[in-house]
Amino acid sequence: MTTITYCKGLPTPADELNPIGFTDLEMFLTSLSDIFYQATVETVNHLLNKEVKFNQSSWNSLIQDKYGFSKRYANGVIALAKGKTDSAKECRKRQIKQLESRVKSAKDWVTRATKKIKLARKFYGKKNWQSSKKCCNFPLSSNLKTRKTNWYHLRQGLHHKKRYIHRIENQIKHLKSAKIRVNVSRGSVFIVGSKDESYGNQTCQWSGDTIKLRVPGCLEAKFGKYVTSKIGSFSRKINRLPSSGAKTWHFYRKDNRSCVAVQFTPAAVEKVSREIQYGALGIDLNPSSIGWAYIDGQGNLKAQGTIPFQTGLPTGKQDAQIVDVCLKLAALARSFQSPILCESLDFSTKKAQLRERGKKYDRMLSAWAYSRFYQILSSILSNRGITHQFVNPAYTSLIGLVKYSRMYGLSSDMAAALAIARRGMNLSERLPRSVSAYLGVNPRKHVWSALYQFNNFIGRCPVVNRRHDYYSVSNWEPKVLADIEQQCRVSVKR
């Protein structure tokens, strides 16, 4: 089951301050964090050593003997070191994967640019190219001010792109062989809890207001057996911190202030949304708006709308806008008593191609807080007992535009949200049989095979140049038939 973490700054009660202005808990954490840091660094180095197999039991005993820790503190050292090491390895894999995607995108651009110049040279190499019926794919032109041709700029772009590919390939080669570096911050103390222990943690016990820490043997002479302090409660509008269950505590420094975080398995909340077969609320996230559509158990549209969404805001204003939108969606889901369905998108490949795209596309995709939106949405819906599910995004926009935009008079985002909701309910989205027959779709194949062929037809259809053109087509059969006849004429001429 998923866990939740609550954080807050450590309070400094006036009656607990010593003559230098610190509490006993802060003094204890400062002394303990120095020893904890040394033990964590040594554990990380041992985990990164490929020649030695890691044995948690024997390493736990070694930390206890060397640093004077109890078994619980040693478990915290190992857990913190493992988390940082695994995170560093995962980041290295993601970095290599992203760089490989950049190289692939750059090589595809080089291939297209090389072919463009080759075909253009072949065209101008003909004797009577002026009277040719076919046009050149890359006509030669010159800038009157700089007196440089477009061929010159493309060749320069090819040269720099090849240098860029060479540099990235060397970087990938270095990353695959270089040692992984793990950043271990000072001032951290990590104490792992257990559900079988009192207060969820034997070493660090919190009664709801006062926290009591067991001092390890290495610091007993200085601080005694226990250190207590009043830290108060973790106040939340929807507090899911249970009185029982395991609680893992993390003490750390942030902005020159001591902070505390508690990780726990949240208490269950009353479920608001009904089962998905009774209806669903689909949402389609776009850079400028969020379209939503609610359907009943038979898949019929009952309500729809659009929520404006602005991109490119500062981080604080962006988060505030996302929270406001998520609260509106949660209120809609509560009123309909339905789960929320959305697309599961991955923009890692598109972001790797930003160097070969335009500046406008680069700015739009970089300013789109997609992952942050779903992170906040999942947290808000989880606290309110609303189910949140992801569906496959394949052809949802196409289905919405072709089947539902004209039928219900919906915009593209609301039509896509309708298709997303229907897909979450496992409802079929088939094309008309006549259209499938003209396209030559095998009826024994999956329905997405027909959608794939229809999507290719849309790409070469002269009637559809923008999204508004979908409203003008009442019947796709004549358009598909005319396209098939045109394809047949072209193949006969060849």
Protein Blocks (a to p, Z undefined) as FASTA:
>chain_A
ZZddddddddddfklpcfkopafklmmmmmmmmmmmmmmmmmmmmmmmmkbccdfklmmm
mmmmmnopafklmmmmmmmmmmmmmmmmmmmmmmmmmmmmmmmmmmmmmmmmmmmmmmmm
mmmmpmklmlpcbdcfbdcdddfklopafklmmmmmmmmmmmmmmmmmmmmmmmmmmccd
ddddehiacddddfkbghhiaklccehjaccddddfklmmmnojbdcddebjaddfbdcb
dfbdcdddddddeehiacddddddddddddfbdcfkloccdddddfkbccdddddfkopa
fbdcdddddehiafklmmmmmmmmmmmmmmmmmmnopacddddddfklmmmmmmmmcfkl
mmmmmmpcfklmmmmmmmmmmmnopacddddfehklmmmmmmmmmmnopafklmmmmmmm
mmmnopacdddfklmmmnopafkbcfklmmmmmmmmmmmmmklmbfklmmmpmbfklmmm
mmmmmmmmmmmmZZ
